[in-house]
Amino acid sequence: MDLNKLKGQLQTEVDTAFLYDSIAAIQSDYNLTRVLRSLGEIEKGHAQHMLNKVLTFEPNYKMPLPSGRAKFQLKLGKLFGYNSIISSLSSIEKQFAVNAIKNKIENGEKPTGFEHNHLKIIEAVNNNAALNVSGGFLSKFESRHKSVGGNALRAAVLGSNDGLVSNMSLVMGVAGAAVSNNTILLTGIAGLMAGAISMALGEWLSVQSSRELNQRQIDLETEELEASPEEEKKELVLLYQAKGMNIVEAQKLADKAFENPQTAIDAIITEELGIDKEELGGSAWEAAIASFVLFSIGAIIPLYPFMFLDGKNAILLSVGSSVIGLFGIGAAITLLTGKSIMFSGLRQVSFGLAAAAVTYGIGSLIGVSLAG
């Protein structure tokens, strides 16, 4: 390995340990102090490991002190809050995990499932209200997935919106070209079927991939529990402490969880991975069916007037029906976003009408061009 790269990694480990210790020093909660200092001690161990590698190239090389950059970060944290420091630490932990997995794969080794544990622990610390730093500092690390109902609701709302907007744009584009009702209907039905199938397939693949990823994580943790039960137990104790328990309570709860293999793996899956073992990210088929049905319902709204009307009357009814549908979808979106119904509804209407106006204008130009 390149010597300069080794020295850079060594400095990163030293700086990380320094920042963990510095944040630990301002805590009033004993458990948080202990967890953060434990993470700092682990990073010091990593630093010593990196120093040993450097010593094979430069036998007289000394352990570096924390860099000026790290000290400057700490000063800025004292003045403006510690968010910047924690963001830096979380990014470093993510990169450590990525590098660890990459190196193992390159060396023909199997990832253990432990690679992201530091990030999971500091995430748990973040969720503890006693942490004496400003603001939330770490987003969830891809471990919380929507439930079956959540996936179905999301797929339903987005599916109906895509169906309505895409088919309204398609129908208006064809109508702008002044073609016959039969052509508009044929085009609209083709757009409805193609879009519904595509949406359903995409939703199925998305949810199924999430389920398979979760199952893979569970399999890795199960293998690690069998190979290193004491190591996993220590990690679980540390996670419980990070969430606010004292060491005695954390140890008792971990001991109880590890009374048998099943309760042990259940605790690990819940605490370390944040996965609901019964759902594993939701039902792929439920999400796909909801997406197909709601896309179709949305797509039929701008199309149905052309089944019994023609010309401008059909276009006006199509636009009017679409406005009502768009407002309703905007209102439904507030179930996911928490925005006001009026704001979301009008925003949805404006976007949909803008898309329809553009395609209608393009269709008109094409129709005039073809007629000429």
C-alpha positions in Angstrom: 0.0 0.0 0.0 1.1 3.6 -0.7 3.0 5.1 2.3 1.3 8.5 2.0 -2.1 6.8 1.9 -1.3 4.9 5.0 -0.2 8.1 6.8 -3.4 9.8 5.7 -5.5 7.0 7.1 -3.5 7.1 10.3 -4.1 10.8 10.7 -7.8 10.3 10.0 -8.0 7.7 12.8 -6.2 10.0 15.2 -8.4 12.9 14.4 -11.6 10.8 14.7 -10.5 9.5 18.2 -9.7 13.1 19.2 -13.2 14.3 18.1 -15.0 11.5 19.9 -13.1 12.2 23.1 -13.8 15.9 22.8 -17.5 15.5 22.3 -17.5 12.9 25.2 -15.9 15.5 27.4 -18.9 17.9 27.2 -21.5 15.3 28.1 -23.4 15.4 31.4 -24.8 11.9 30.9 -22.4 9.1 32.1 -23.7 6.5 29.7 -23.2 8.8 26.7 -19.8 9.8 27.8 -18.8 6.1 28.2 -20.1 5.2 24.8 -18.4 8.0 23.0 -15.2 7.4 24.9 -15.4 3.7 24.0 -15.7 4.6 20.3 -12.7 6.9 20.7 -10.7 4.0 22.3 -11.6 1.8 19.4 -10.4 4.4 16.9 -7.2 4.7 18.9 -6.8 1.0 18.5 -7.3 1.4 14.7 -4.7 4.2 14.8 -2.2 1.9 16.5 -2.9 -0.8 13.8 -2.2 1.8 11.1 0.9 3.0 12.8 2.3 -0.6 12.9 1.8 -0.7 9.1 3.6 2.6 8.6 6.5 1.4 10.8 7.2 -1.4 8.4 8.2 1.4 5.9 9.5 4.0 8.4 10.7 2.3 11.6 11.2 5.7 13.4 7.8 7.2 12.6 5.8 8.5 15.6 2.1 8.5 16.3 0.9 11.9 15.0 -1.0 14.4 17.1 -4.5 15.6 16.2 -4.3 17.7 13.1 -4.9 21.4 12.9 -8.0 20.8 10.9 -9.5 18.6 13.7 -8.7 21.2 16.3 -10.2 24.0 14.1 -13.4 21.9 13.8 -13.6 21.6 17.5 -13.2 25.4 17.9 -15.9 26.0 15.4 -18.1 23.5 17.2 -17.7 25.4 20.5 -18.7 28.7 18.8 -21.5 27.6 16.4 -22.6 24.1 17.7 -21.3 20.7 17.1 -23.3 19.7 14.0 -20.3 20.1 11.7 -18.2 17.8 13.9 -20.8 15.1 14.1 -21.4 15.3 10.3 -17.8 14.8 9.7 -17.6 11.9 12.1 -20.6 10.2 10.5 -19.1 10.7 7.0 -15.8 9.2 8.3 -17.6 6.2 9.8 -19.5 5.6 6.5 -16.2 5.7 4.6 -14.5 3.4 7.1 -17.4 0.9 6.6 -17.2 1.2 2.8 -13.5 0.8 2.8 -13.6 -2.2 5.1 -16.1 -4.0 2.9 -14.2 -3.1 -0.2 -10.9 -4.4 1.2 -12.5 -7.7 2.3 -14.0 -8.3 -1.1 -10.7 -7.5 -2.8 -8.9 -10.0 -0.5 -11.5 -12.7 -1.1 -12.9 -12.3 2.4 -16.6 -12.3 3.3 -18.1 -9.2 4.9 -19.0 -9.9 8.5 -21.9 -7.6 9.1 -19.9 -5.7 11.7 -18.7 -3.0 9.3 -21.4 -0.5 10.0 -21.7 -1.0 13.7 -20.0 2.2 14.7 -22.4 4.1 12.6 -25.4 2.3 14.1 -24.1 3.1 17.6 -23.6 6.8 17.0 -27.0 6.8 15.4 -28.5 5.4 18.6 -26.6 8.1 20.6 -28.2 10.7 18.3 -31.7 9.4 19.3 -30.9 9.9 23.0 -32.3 13.3 24.2 -29.5 13.6 26.7 -26.9 14.2 24.0 -25.3 17.6 24.7 -24.8 18.7 21.1 -27.0 20.9 19.0 -29.6 19.5 16.7 -30.0 16.1 15.0 -26.8 15.1 13.3 -27.3 11.9 11.5 -30.0 10.7 9.1 -31.2 7.1 9.3 -28.7 4.7 7.8 -30.9 2.9 5.4 -32.3 0.7 8.1 -35.9 1.9 8.5 -38.2 0.7 5.7 -41.8 1.5 5.1 -44.3 -1.1 6.2 -46.7 -2.9 3.9 -49.4 -0.2 4.4 -46.8 2.6 3.9 -45.6 1.0 0.6 -49.2 0.6 -0.6 -50.2 4.1 0.3 -47.1 5.6 -1.4 -47.6 3.4 -4.5 -51.3 4.3 -4.6 -50.8 8.1 -4.4 -47.8 8.2 -6.8 -49.4 5.7 -9.1 -52.6 7.6 -9.5 -50.7 10.9 -10.0 -48.4 9.5 -12.7 -51.4 7.9 -14.4 -53.4 11.1 -14.5 -50.6 13.5 -15.5 -49.0 11.2 -18.1 -52.2 10.2 -19.8 -53.7 13.7 -19.6 -50.5 15.0 -21.3 -50.7 12.2 -23.9 -54.4 12.7 -24.6 -54.1 16.5 -24.8 -51.1 16.1 -27.2 -53.1 13.9 -29.5 -56.2 16.0 -29.2 -54.2 19.1 -30.1 -53.3 17.5 -33.4 -57.1 17.4 -34.2 -57.2 13.7 -34.8 -60.4 11.6 -34.5 -61.9 10.4 -31.2 -61.1 6.8 -32.1 -57.4 7.7 -32.4 -57.4 9.6 -29.1 -59.1 6.6 -27.4 -56.7 4.1 -28.9 -53.7 6.2 -27.9 -55.0 6.8 -24.4 -55.8 3.2 -23.7 -52.3 2.2 -25.0 -50.8 4.8 -22.7 -52.8 3.5 -19.8 -51.8 -0.1 -20.2 -48.1 0.6 -20.9 -47.8 3.0 -18.0 -49.7 0.8 -15.5 -47.6 -2.3 -16.3 -44.4 -0.3 -16.2 -45.3 1.3 -12.8 -46.3 -2.0 -11.3 -43.1 -3.7 -12.5 -40.9 -0.9 -11.2 -42.7 -0.9 -7.8 -42.4 -4.7 -7.5 -38.7 -4.6 -8.3 -38.1 -1.7 -5.8 -39.9 -3.4 -2.9 -38.6 -6.9 -3.7 -35.0 -5.6 -3.8 -35.5 -3.9 -0.4 -36.8 -7.2 1.0 -33.8 -9.2 -0.5 -31.4 -6.7 0.9 -33.0 -6.9 4.4 -32.9 -10.7 4.2 -29.3 -10.6 3.2 -28.5 -8.4 6.3 -30.4 -10.8 8.5 -28.5 -13.8 7.1 -25.1 -12.0 7.7 -26.1 -11.2 11.3 -27.2 -14.8 11.9 -23.9 -16.1 10.6 -22.0 -13.7 12.8 -24.1 -14.7 15.8 -23.1 -18.3 15.3 -19.4 -17.4 14.7 -18.9 -14.7 17.3 -21.8 -14.6 19.9 -19.8 -12.7 22.5 -18.8 -10.0 20.0 -22.4 -9.5 19.0 -23.5 -9.4 22.6 -21.0 -6.7 23.4 -22.3 -4.7 20.5 -25.8 -5.1 21.7 -24.9 -3.9 25.2 -23.2 -0.9 23.7 -26.3 -0.1 21.6 -28.5 -0.3 24.6 -26.2 2.1 26.5 -26.2 4.5 23.6 -30.0 4.6 23.9 -29.8 5.7 27.5 -29.6 2.6 29.6 -26.9 2.3 32.3 -24.4 -0.5 31.9 -26.2 -2.8 34.4 -29.5 -2.5 32.7 -28.0 -2.9 29.2 -26.1 -6.0 30.3 -29.2 -7.6 31.9 -31.3 -6.9 28.8 -28.6 -8.3 26.5 -28.2 -11.4 28.7 -31.9 -12.0 28.6 -31.9 -11.6 24.8 -29.0 -14.1 24.5 -30.7 -16.8 26.5 -31.4 -18.6 23.3 -30.4 -18.1 19.7 -33.8 -17.1 18.4 -34.3 -14.2 20.9 -30.7 -13.2 20.3 -31.1 -12.8 16.5 -34.4 -11.1 17.0 -32.8 -8.5 19.3 -29.9 -8.0 16.9 -32.2 -7.6 13.9 -34.4 -5.1 15.7 -31.6 -3.1 17.4 -28.8 -3.2 14.9 -30.6 -3.4 11.6 -33.9 -1.7 12.5 -35.8 -4.3 10.4 -39.2 -5.7 11.1 -38.6 -9.4 10.6 -42.2 -10.1 9.8 -42.4 -7.5 7.0 -38.8 -7.2 5.7 -39.7 -3.9 3.9 -43.3 -4.6 2.8 -45.2 -6.7 0.3 -43.9 -6.3 -3.2 -47.1 -7.7 -4.7 -49.3 -5.4 -2.7 -47.3 -2.4 -3.8 -47.3 -3.5 -7.4 -51.1 -4.2 -7.5 -51.8 -0.9 -5.8 -49.6 0.9 -8.3 -51.2 -0.8 -11.3 -54.8 -0.2 -10.2 -54.3 3.4 -9.1 -52.3 4.3 -12.2 -55.1 2.9 -14.3 -57.7 4.9 -12.3 -55.7 8.1 -12.7 -55.2 7.4 -16.4 -58.9 6.9 -17.1 -59.9 10.3 -15.8 -58.7 12.4 -18.7 -59.7 9.7 -21.2 -63.3 8.8 -20.4 -64.9 12.0 -21.9 -63.8 10.9 -25.3 -65.9 7.8 -25.0 -69.1 9.7 -25.5 -68.2 13.2 -26.5 -65.9 14.7 -29.2 -64.2 17.9 -30.1 -64.0 20.8 -27.6 -66.7 19.4 -25.4 -64.6 16.3 -24.8 -61.5 18.3 -24.2 -63.2 20.7 -21.7 -64.7 17.8 -19.7 -61.4 16.0 -19.8 -59.6 19.1 -18.5 -62.2 19.7 -15.8 -62.2 16.1 -14.6 -58.4 16.1 -14.5 -58.4 19.3 -12.4 -60.7 17.7 -9.9 -58.6 14.5 -9.9 -55.3 16.4 -9.6 -56.6 18.4 -6.6 -57.8 15.2 -5.0 -54.4 13.6 -5.5 -52.7 16.7 -4.1 -54.9 16.4 -1.0 -54.0 12.7 -0.7 -50.3 13.6 -0.8 -50.7 15.5 2.4 -51.1 12.1 4.1 -47.4 11.6 3.3 -46.0 15.2 3.5 -48.1 16.9 6.2 -48.6 20.0 4.0 -51.9 21.9 3.8 -54.6 20.4 1.6 -55.1 23.7 -0.4 -51.4 24.1 -1.0 -50.8 20.6 -2.2 -54.0 20.4 -4.2 -53.3 23.7 -6.1 -49.7 22.8 -6.6 -50.7 19.5 -8.2 -53.3 21.2 -10.4 -50.8 23.8 -11.7 -48.1 21.2 -12.5 -50.6 18.9 -14.3 -52.2 21.7 -16.3 -48.7 23.1 -17.3 -47.7 19.6 -18.6 -51.0 19.3 -20.5 -50.7 22.8 -22.0 -47.2 22.0 -23.3 -48.2 18.7 -25.0 -51.4 20.2 -26.4 -49.4 23.1 -27.9 -46.9 20.6 -29.4 -49.7 18.5 -30.8 -51.3 21.5 -32.4 -48.1 22.5 -34.1 -47.6 19.0 -35.3 -51.2 18.8 -36.5 -50.9 22.0 -38.5 -47.6 20.9 -39.9 -49.0 17.6 -41.1 -52.1 19.2 -42.5 -50.0 21.7 -44.5 
